[in-house]
Amino acid sequence: MIDFLFPNVNWESVLYATLETIYMSVVAVAFTFLFGIMLGLVLFLTDKDNLWDNRILKAITAAFVNTFRSIPFIILIVLLIPFTQLIVGSFLGPSAALPALIIGAAPFYARMVEIALREIDKGVIEAARSMGASNREIIFKVLLPESMPALVSGITVTSIALVSYTAMAGVIGAGGLGDLAYRVGFQRRDDDVTLIATIVILLIVFAFQYLGDRISHKLDKR
């Protein structure tokens, strides 16, 4: 029955492409979470009257975030080809897509981190200061724990965007379901292949959303 409905689908290729997409997505999400929090903390802490009040560092970080957040992803991949070849050794394959995925998503997530940190009651920060907490303690024992539900919600949204980025990266040789849908489904006009690739991408997106929602709800103490 399945072979009748999807006569052109090579299920082994679908499985391989799915694993490539999951690999790109999971690794990119992990590094985006790390670098996004770092950038978001700098954006927040260097703002006026905050712990690291520094107008110059704030301006430099904001310029970096705004620049890379604004570049369309497909263009960013092309711009980063020399950098990708330098650190990965190739601009083809799933690993070669990771620099563009991370650099494209981390600034986007950094703004979400900054917004989450701004929503923390300043009275909590002042209370920690009055009790003699160091800047490090305020960051790791107050700011990050208090904002964690929002941070998880933000990375969930970002992870869904990253899955769509992997599909675009696949069009120019990164592999994964995007490559399968374009090279086999579109170019060979095998619409059933495109349909299956789309369905699997949707399932991955739903899985990220479900996992993110579950973690966020568990962390939310309200």
Rosetta blueprint (number, residue, H / E / L):
1 M L
2 I H
3 D H
4 F H
5 L H
6 F L
7 P L
8 N L
9 V L
10 N L
11 W H
12 E H
13 S H
14 V H
15 L H
16 Y H
17 A H
18 T H
19 L H
20 E H
21 T H
22 I H
23 Y H
24 M H
25 S H
26 V H
27 V H
28 A H
29 V H
30 A H
31 F H
32 T H
33 F H
34 L H
35 F H
36 G H
37 I H
38 M H
39 L H
40 G H
41 L H
42 V H
43 L H
44 F H
45 L H
46 T L
47 D L
48 K L
49 D L
50 N L
51 L L
52 W L
53 D L
54 N L
55 R H
56 I H
57 L H
58 K H
59 A H
60 I H
61 T H
62 A H
63 A H
64 F H
65 V H
66 N H
67 T H
68 F H
69 R H
70 S H
71 I L
72 P L
73 F H
74 I H
75 I H
76 L H
77 I H
78 V H
79 L H
80 L L
81 I H
82 P H
83 F H
84 T H
85 Q H
86 L H
87 I H
88 V H
89 G L
90 S L
91 F L
92 L L
93 G L
94 P H
95 S H
96 A H
97 A H
98 L H
99 P H
100 A H
101 L H
102 I H
103 I H
104 G H
105 A H
106 A H
107 P H
108 F H
109 Y H
110 A H
111 R H
112 M H
113 V H
114 E H
115 I H
116 A H
117 L H
118 R H
119 E L
120 I L
121 D L
122 K H
123 G H
124 V H
125 I H
126 E H
127 A H
128 A H
129 R H
130 S H
131 M L
132 G L
133 A L
134 S L
135 N H
136 R H
137 E H
138 I H
139 I H
140 F H
141 K H
142 V H
143 L H
144 L H
145 P H
146 E H
147 S H
148 M H
149 P H
150 A H
151 L H
152 V H
153 S H
154 G H
155 I H
156 T H
157 V H
158 T H
159 S H
160 I H
161 A H
162 L H
163 V H
164 S H
165 Y H
166 T H
167 A H
168 M H
169 A H
170 G H
171 V H
172 I H
173 G H
174 A H
175 G L
176 G H
177 L H
178 G H
179 D H
180 L H
181 A H
182 Y H
183 R H
184 V H
185 G H
186 F H
187 Q L
188 R L
189 R L
190 D L
191 D H
192 D H
193 V H
194 T H
195 L H
196 I H
197 A H
198 T H
199 I H
200 V H
201 I H
202 L H
203 L H
204 I H
205 V H
206 F H
207 A H
208 F H
209 Q H
210 Y H
211 L H
212 G H
213 D H
214 R H
215 I H
216 S H
217 H H
218 K H
219 L H
220 D L
221 K L
222 R L
